[in-house]
Amino acid sequence: MSDTSDKTVNREIHQRPLSPHIQIYRWTLTMFLSILHRATGVALYAGTLLLVWWLMAAATGPEAFAVFQGVAGSWIGRLVLFGYTWALFHHMFGGIKHFIWDTGAGFELSAVEWISRGATVIPILLTLISWVLAYKFMGAF
């Protein structure tokens, strides 16, 4: 290439617009759910330690299991377990949403909105139903 054509190419490169960043985009439900899906995935990894603790306590003996029960039965323990339950349902329905999209379906704007709203509301309802049923079968009410 000649020296003048190199200058033309460089000038064109520098005049292109910069890529938009997060402050430019208008937040949508799907953007929020995408970030939340990643966050619940991380929370589920951390929450798996609770499952390991529960299994180890059950295998170790009554004293260790009583310690776990005491922590899990406290208000903060129940709050963590409630959040873990919601994260599990939310992450599952986020995965179902992505599976639907992976099949090539649901890309119409109205379908995206309905699927996203469903992936927001259904996990909340299932979490509440699960906890109400758990308390009912435990005899708490």
N, C-alpha and C positions, 0 to 999 in steps of 0.2 A: 504494500500500500504506500501511497505517497504521503508526504508529510502533511499536506492540507487535508487529506481525507481522515487522517488520525485526529486532527483537531476538530473536524466536524463530528466524528463519532463521540469524542469526549464531551463536546458541547451538548450533544443530544442526550447523553447519559445524565449529565448534571441538571438538565432541564426537566427531567421526568418528575412527576409528583411523588412525594414520599408516601409510603404505605400508611393507611389510617391506623390509629391506635385505639385503645380501649375507651378513651375519653371522647372519641369522635362518634362511635357507634351508639345507636339508641338501644338500650337494654331491652331484650325480649324475654319471654318466659323460657324459650328453648335455650337461650344463652345461659340463663340462671340455672336451669336444670342440668345443663352440661357440666357446669362447675360443681354443682351440688352432687352430681353422680360421682365425680372424681373424689370429692370430699367424703362421701359415704363409703366409698371403696376403701379409703385410708382408715376411716373409723372402724370398718368391719375387720380390717387386719388387726388393729389395736384391740378390738373387742374379742377377737379370738383368744387373746390371753385370758379373758374372763372364763371362757369355755374350758381352757386348759387348766386353770386354777380350780374350777368346779370339779372336773374329772379327777385331778390329782388329789383334791381334798376327799372326794368320795372313795378313792382307792386307798388313801392313807389311813383313814380311820375316823371314828366318831368325833374326836377332839378337833381335828383339822376341818372336818365338814361343818362342825358347829361354828368355827371361826368364819368360814365362808358364808354360812347362813346368816350370821350376825351382820357381816358387812353388806351382803346382798339384800338383807331385810331392812336395813336402815333406810331413811328417806333418801339419802344421797345415792345409795346403792340401787334403790328402785328407780330413781331418776335416770341413772346411767343405763340400767337395763331397759327402761322405757325408750330411751334414745337409741339404744342398740336395736331394739325391735323395730322402731321406725326406720332406722338406717337400712336394716335388712330388707324391709318391704319396699322402701324407696329405691334402693339399688336394684332390686329384682325387677320392679316395674320400669325403671330406666333401661335396664337390659332388654326387656320385652319391647319397649319403644324402639330401641336401636335394631333389634331383630326384625321388627316390622319394616323399618326403613331399609335394612339390608336386603330384604326381598324385593325392593323396588316399589313398594306400596306406601301410601300415606304421605306423599310429598306435596299434595295439593295444600294450599294455604289453610283451608278450613280443616282438613284432616290433621295437619301438623298441630293446629291449635287445640283440637279436640283430644288428640293423643297426649299432648303435653299437659292439658288440664286434668285428664284422667290419671296420668302418671304423678300428678301432684295430690289429687284428692283421695284416690283409692288407697295409697299407703297410709294416709292419716286414718281413714276409716278402718282399715284392717288392723292397724295398731291398737286403736281404741277397742274394737271388737275383741281382739285377742286378750287384752288386759281385763276387760269386763268378764269374759268367759273364764279366764284364769282365776280371778277373784271369786267368781260364782262357784267354780268347782272346788276351790279351796275352802269354801264356806265362809268367806269374809263378809258376804252380804247375800 
